[in-house]
Amino acid sequence: MNQHIKTAIVSFVSALIAVFLYTHFVMKRVFVDEVNRAKFIAFDQFIFGRAHDSQSIDYKDNQSLTAAARRSMPSVVSIKTRNESMTDFWNAESAPQTSGSGVVVSPDGYVVTNFHVVEKSKQISIITQDKEEISAVIVGSDPSTDLALLKMEKINLPFAFFGNSDSLEVGEQALAIGFPFKLDCTATAGIISAKGRNINILDSPNSIESFIQTDAIVNPGNSGGGLFNARGELIGINTAIVTQSGKYEGYSFAVPSNLVKKIVFDLKTFGRVHRGLLGVNIENINVEQAKSIGLENERGVYVSGLSPDGAAEKAGIKAGDVILSIDNIKVKSYPELQELIARYRPNEVVKMEVWRNQRKMTFHITLMEQQTISIIEWGCDLRILNSEEKAKTGKSGLLVLSVYRGGKMAESNIEPGFVITKINGQKATHPDQLLQIIRRTDKNITLEGFYKNYEGSYYYTISK
């Protein structure tokens, strides 16, 4: 009898221990996984207006690259563009064609790709895995990150789930998927080689380069394709290779998915990217410099200067400060800081931790709006007249800062310094207004305005 009692007691205690371990460890881990998963689904639902199929990704699946490829490849498409016509040797008009890749990122037909894939394109076709050719249009583009958002005429195609690029670690497996050399969809495997890489490859004066570096093979035609993790989640858009031959030579670079997600949301919602400005001049700090100011075990980004009346200066940041983190995310290089700030919009508040006078200090900074806005469709840079200019001229409008050769403004002989006061007879108040008119009308657009040092009004017609 005593033996039975002992056995019962041991069994009861063992059961209690098992329940305790499950409740505090296993159940807790599952709960955390579900919470993180819910955050991603909620954000995607916020972007695309509908919930994703919760069964599409099994988060308990193994790390098989075969399963990841099977899950992600249907969302990658081929992009073919027909560019502006040009006259050949025999005076016959021809339209040069380019090709690249893209990733379907929502069930309602939105595709993200590289800006350089669709730049100057007159006609865009998307070819699916089933060889179906679908027309598409450019919703918006962001040369600063070399990204563009397209909209197909068809919906309910397979689409990719965004992964969390912040959680990537060097050594993780990765899949690069695209259409190289005009071949069918191709997957290549590699590892994450580095994060936060700046390779000075983008032409935009405000370029943001904080690439994911991988050794997965990427060749011409792969541009705009997806970089996926071992769970089949989109962690980047393949953008560049460093090469002397024009072909793959060891490393490729992708725009991180967390930045891509923000760009996609802005382009879909506003037609352009709303980017908050910090207003600092920054540079990397090396180990010796860090030690000289008492930063023994930390790295950061050195503030070498501030924009007058900029967001950072107004919040109390000083030249000589070292930025350690943004919203509790550590920054170790200026590309990482650029990428983090690029995820925020004007008037959003960020918490910045800095190192000053041998101690850490925390500031809350309200980001400011970018003054200069590029209108890619017309090849120009604009900004709103400031209060001083309005008072001096007695008018409000949009000042043309730059006109790029080959763009529609250049073709209409508009010069930098022209102030747009009316667009199709409506008062010009904001570049977003111009963007909306450009994208909603199929007719020519009339601009009315003036030049600062010349009398009278000037009128220009921009052909559609």
C-alpha positions in Angstrom: 0.0 0.0 0.0 2.8 2.3 0.9 4.5 1.6 -2.4 1.3 2.6 -4.2 1.1 5.9 -2.2 4.7 6.7 -3.1 4.1 6.0 -6.8 1.0 8.2 -6.7 2.9 11.0 -5.0 5.8 10.8 -7.5 3.4 10.8 -10.5 1.5 13.8 -9.1 4.7 15.8 -8.5 5.9 14.8 -12.0 2.7 16.0 -13.5 2.9 19.3 -11.6 6.5 19.8 -12.9 5.4 19.0 -16.5 2.5 21.5 -16.3 4.8 24.2 -14.9 7.5 23.7 -17.6 4.8 23.7 -20.4 3.1 26.8 -19.0 6.3 28.8 -18.4 8.4 27.8 -21.4 6.6 25.9 -24.2 3.3 27.8 -24.0 5.1 31.1 -23.5 7.2 30.5 -26.6 4.1 29.6 -28.7 2.3 32.7 -27.4 5.3 34.9 -28.3 5.4 33.4 -31.8 1.6 34.0 -32.3 1.9 37.6 -31.0 4.8 38.3 -33.5 2.9 36.6 -36.3 -0.2 38.6 -35.4 1.7 41.9 -35.6 2.9 41.0 -39.2 -0.6 40.0 -40.3 -2.1 43.1 -38.7 0.4 45.4 -40.5 -0.1 43.7 -43.8 -3.9 43.9 -43.4 -3.4 47.6 -42.7 -1.4 48.0 -45.9 -3.6 45.9 -48.2 -7.0 46.2 -46.6 -7.6 42.5 -46.0 -6.3 39.7 -43.9 -3.9 37.2 -45.4 -4.7 33.5 -45.4 -3.5 32.4 -42.0 -2.8 28.9 -43.3 -0.4 30.1 -46.1 2.7 29.9 -43.9 3.3 27.2 -41.3 5.6 28.7 -38.7 6.4 25.3 -37.3 7.7 24.0 -40.6 11.3 23.0 -40.8 14.0 25.2 -42.4 14.0 23.3 -45.7 15.0 25.5 -48.6 12.9 23.2 -50.8 9.8 24.1 -48.8 10.8 27.8 -48.9 11.3 27.8 -52.6 8.0 26.0 -53.2 6.2 28.6 -51.0 7.8 31.7 -52.4 8.5 31.1 -56.1 4.8 31.6 -57.3 4.9 35.2 -56.1 7.9 36.2 -58.2 7.1 37.4 -61.8 9.0 38.5 -64.9 8.7 42.1 -66.0 9.1 43.2 -69.6 9.1 46.9 -70.5 9.0 48.7 -73.8 10.9 52.0 -73.5 10.7 55.3 -75.4 11.1 55.0 -79.1 14.3 55.7 -80.8 15.4 55.9 -84.4 17.9 53.4 -85.7 20.4 53.5 -88.5 17.7 52.9 -91.2 15.5 55.7 -89.8 13.1 53.1 -88.6 11.5 53.6 -85.1 12.3 50.9 -82.6 11.4 50.6 -78.9 14.2 49.1 -76.9 13.0 46.4 -74.5 14.3 45.6 -71.0 13.5 42.8 -68.6 13.7 42.3 -64.9 11.8 40.6 -62.1 9.3 41.6 -59.5 7.4 40.3 -56.4 3.6 40.3 -56.0 3.1 41.7 -52.5 -0.7 41.7 -52.2 -3.8 39.9 -53.4 -5.1 43.0 -55.2 -2.3 43.0 -57.8 0.5 45.2 -56.5 4.0 44.3 -57.5 7.3 45.7 -56.2 10.4 45.9 -58.3 13.5 48.1 -58.9 13.0 51.6 -60.2 15.8 51.0 -62.8 13.8 48.1 -64.2 10.8 50.3 -65.2 12.5 53.7 -65.5 11.5 55.5 -68.8 9.2 52.6 -69.7 6.2 53.3 -72.0 4.6 49.9 -71.7 4.9 47.3 -68.9 4.0 43.7 -69.1 4.1 41.1 -66.3 4.6 37.5 -67.0 3.4 35.1 -64.3 4.7 31.6 -63.6 1.9 30.2 -65.8 3.2 32.3 -68.7 0.2 34.6 -68.6 1.0 38.2 -69.7 -0.7 41.0 -67.8 -0.5 44.7 -68.4 0.7 46.9 -65.5 1.2 50.6 -64.7 3.5 52.4 -62.4 1.8 53.5 -59.2 4.9 55.3 -57.9 8.6 55.1 -57.6 11.4 56.0 -55.2 14.8 56.5 -56.8 16.4 57.0 -53.4 15.9 53.3 -52.6 15.6 52.1 -56.3 12.1 50.8 -55.7 8.9 51.1 -57.7 5.4 49.9 -57.2 3.3 48.5 -60.1 -0.4 47.6 -60.3 -1.6 44.7 -62.5 -4.9 44.5 -64.1 -5.4 41.1 -62.5 -6.0 40.2 -58.8 -5.8 37.1 -56.6 -2.4 35.9 -57.8 0.0 34.2 -55.3 1.8 36.9 -53.3 4.7 37.0 -50.8 4.6 37.5 -47.1 6.9 40.1 -45.7 9.5 38.8 -43.2 11.4 40.9 -40.6 14.7 42.0 -42.0 15.8 43.4 -38.6 15.9 39.9 -37.2 18.3 38.6 -39.8 21.7 37.3 -38.7 24.9 36.8 -40.6 25.1 33.1 -41.7 21.4 32.6 -42.2 20.3 30.8 -45.3 18.7 32.9 -48.1 17.1 32.3 -51.5 17.4 34.7 -54.4 14.5 34.2 -56.8 14.1 35.9 -60.2 14.3 35.6 -64.0 18.0 35.9 -65.0 19.0 36.1 -68.6 15.3 35.9 -69.7 15.2 32.4 -68.4 12.3 30.9 -66.5 12.0 31.5 -62.7 15.2 30.5 -61.0 16.1 30.1 -57.4 19.7 30.3 -56.0 20.8 29.7 -52.4 23.3 31.4 -50.2 23.8 32.9 -46.8 23.4 36.4 -45.4 27.0 37.7 -45.6 26.5 41.2 -44.1 23.9 43.8 -43.2 23.9 47.6 -43.6 26.1 47.7 -46.7 26.6 51.0 -48.6 28.2 50.4 -52.0 27.5 53.9 -53.6 25.6 52.5 -56.5 22.4 54.5 -56.6 22.4 57.7 -58.6 19.9 59.6 -56.5 21.4 62.5 -54.5 19.4 61.4 -51.5 20.1 57.7 -51.9 19.5 55.4 -49.0 21.8 52.4 -49.2 21.7 49.9 -46.3 21.7 46.7 -48.3 21.6 43.1 -47.2 24.6 41.4 -48.7 24.4 37.7 -49.8 26.4 35.3 -51.8 23.3 33.9 -53.5 23.8 34.1 -57.3 22.1 37.2 -58.9 22.5 37.9 -62.6 21.0 40.4 -65.1 17.3 39.9 -65.1 17.2 39.2 -61.4 16.8 42.9 -60.5 13.6 43.5 -58.6 13.3 39.8 -57.7 12.9 38.6 -54.1 15.3 37.6 -51.4 13.6 35.1 -49.1 14.5 33.5 -45.8 14.3 29.7 -45.1 10.6 30.1 -44.2 9.7 31.5 -47.6 9.2 35.1 -46.3 10.3 38.1 -48.3 13.3 39.7 -46.6 14.6 41.9 -49.5 14.4 43.1 -53.1 17.4 42.1 -55.1 18.9 45.3 -56.5 22.6 45.2 -57.3 25.8 43.2 -57.8 29.4 44.4 -57.5 31.1 43.2 -60.7 33.7 44.0 -63.3 32.4 41.6 -65.9 28.7 42.6 -65.7 27.9 39.1 -64.3 27.8 37.6 -60.8 31.2 37.6 -59.2 30.5 36.7 -55.6 28.1 39.2 -53.9 24.7 40.6 -54.4 22.7 43.2 -52.5 19.1 43.6 -51.6 16.9 46.4 -50.1 15.7 45.2 -46.6 12.1 44.2 -46.4 11.2 46.4 -43.5 12.2 49.4 -45.6 10.4 48.0 -48.7 7.2 47.6 -46.7 7.2 51.3 -45.8 7.9 52.4 -49.3 5.1 50.1 -50.7 2.6 51.6 -48.2 3.6 55.2 -49.0 3.5 54.7 -52.8 0.1 52.9 -52.6 -1.4 55.5 -50.3 0.1 58.8 -51.4 1.7 58.1 -54.8 5.1 59.2 -53.4 7.3 58.5 -50.4 6.7 60.7 -47.3 10.1 60.7 -45.6 10.8 62.3 -42.3 14.0 64.3 -42.0 16.3 64.2 -39.0 18.5 67.1 -40.1 22.0 65.9 -39.2 25.3 65.4 -41.0 26.7 62.0 -39.9 29.7 59.8 -40.3 30.9 56.5 -39.0 33.0 56.3 -35.9 35.9 53.8 -35.6 37.0 51.8 -32.5 39.8 54.2 -31.7 37.5 57.2 -31.8 34.9 55.4 -29.7 37.5 54.6 -27.0 38.8 58.2 -27.0 35.3 59.5 -25.9 34.7 56.6 -23.4 32.6 54.3 -25.7 34.4 51.1 -24.8 31.9 48.5 -25.7 29.5 50.4 -28.0 29.5 51.7 -31.5 27.5 54.5 -33.0 27.2 57.3 -35.6 29.0 60.5 -35.1 27.1 63.8 -35.6 29.4 66.1 -37.5 26.9 68.9 -38.1 23.3 70.0 -37.9 20.8 71.6 -40.3 19.8 75.0 -39.0 16.3 74.8 -37.5 16.2 71.1 -38.3 14.5 68.4 -36.3 17.6 67.3 -34.4 18.8 70.8 -33.6 15.3 71.8 -32.3 15.3 68.7 -30.0 18.7 69.5 -28.5 21.1 67.3 -30.4 24.6 68.8 -30.7 27.5 68.4 -33.1 29.9 65.9 -31.5 27.1 63.7 -30.1 27.3 60.0 -31.0 23.9 58.4 -31.9 23.6 55.0 -30.3 20.0 53.9 -31.0 16.7 54.9 -32.6 13.6 53.6 -30.7 15.8 51.1 -28.9 17.3 49.7 -32.1 21.1 50.1 -32.0 22.9 51.7 -34.9 26.5 50.9 -35.7 26.9 52.8 -39.0 25.4 55.7 -41.0 23.7 53.4 -43.6 21.9 51.6 -40.7 20.8 55.0 -39.3 19.7 56.2 -42.8 17.6 53.0 -43.2 16.0 53.4 -39.8 15.0 57.0 -40.3 13.7 56.3 -43.8 11.0 54.1 -42.2 9.4 57.1 -40.5 7.2 59.9 -41.9 7.1 63.6 -41.2 5.8 64.6 -37.7 6.5 61.1 -36.3 8.5 61.1 -33.1 11.5 59.0 -32.6 13.4 58.3 -29.4 17.1 58.8 -29.9 19.8 57.7 -27.4 23.1 59.6 -27.7 26.5 59.6 -26.0 27.6 63.0 -24.8 30.2 64.0 -22.1 30.8 60.4 -21.0 27.2 59.5 -20.5 24.0 58.4 -22.3 21.2 60.9 -22.9 17.8 60.4 -24.4 16.0 62.8 -26.8 12.6 62.7 -28.4 12.7 64.1 -31.9 9.8 65.1 -34.2 10.9 64.5 -37.7 10.4 67.2 -40.3 9.0 67.1 -43.9 11.4 66.9 -46.8 11.3 70.2 -48.6 12.4 69.0 -52.1 10.2 66.5 -53.9 11.1 64.7 -57.1 8.4 64.3 -59.8 9.9 61.3 -61.7 7.2 61.3 -64.3 8.2 64.8 -65.5 11.9 64.8 -64.6 12.0 67.6 -62.2 12.5 68.6 -58.5 10.0 70.9 -56.8 9.4 72.6 -53.5 6.7 74.7 -52.0 7.5 78.5 -51.8 8.5 79.4 -48.3 6.9 82.2 -46.3 9.6 84.7 -47.1 9.2 84.0 -50.9 5.4 84.2 -50.6 5.6 87.6 -48.9 8.1 88.9 -51.5 6.1 87.8 -54.6 2.6 88.0 -53.1 1.9 84.6 -54.6 2.0 81.0 -53.5 3.0 78.0 -55.7 5.6 75.4 -56.5 9.2 76.3 -57.3 10.9 74.2 -60.0 14.4 73.6 -58.6 15.8 71.2 -61.2 14.9 70.0 -64.7 16.4 66.8 -66.0 17.4 66.3 -69.7 15.0 64.0 -71.5 12.1 64.6 -69.1 8.7 66.1 -70.0 9.5 69.5 -68.4 12.7 69.7 -70.4 10.7 68.9 -73.6 8.4 71.7 -72.8 11.3 74.2 -72.4 10.5 74.9 -68.7 13.6 76.3 -66.9 14.6 76.0 -63.2 13.2 79.0 -61.3 9.8 78.7 -62.8 7.0 79.0 -60.1 3.9 77.0 -60.9 0.8 78.9 -59.6 -1.9 77.0 -61.4 -2.4 73.4 -62.7 -5.2 73.1 -65.2 -6.6 76.3 -63.8 -6.5 75.1 -60.2 -4.2 76.8 -57.6 -1.0 74.9 -57.1 -0.6 74.2 -53.4 1.4 71.0 -53.0 3.4 68.6 -55.1 1.0 65.8 -54.1 -1.7 67.7 -56.0 0.4 67.7 -59.1 1.1 64.0 -58.8 -2.6 63.2 -58.4 -3.5 65.2 -61.6 -0.6 63.5 -63.5 -1.9 60.0 -62.6 -5.6 60.6 -63.0 -5.8 62.4 -66.3 -5.2 61.1 -69.8 -5.1 64.6 -71.3 -2.4 67.2 -71.6 -1.7 69.3 -68.5 -1.5 73.1 -68.6 0.8 75.0 -66.2 0.6 78.7 -65.4 3.2 80.6 -63.5 6.0 83.1 -63.4 9.8 83.5 -63.2 11.1 85.5 -60.3 13.0 88.0 -62.3 10.7 88.4 -65.3 7.3 90.2 -65.6 4.1 88.6 -66.7 2.7 85.0 -66.6 4.1 82.1 -68.6 2.1 79.1 -69.8 3.3 75.6 -70.7 1.5 72.5 -71.9 2.9 69.1 -70.8 1.9 66.3 -73.2 0.5 63.2 -71.7 
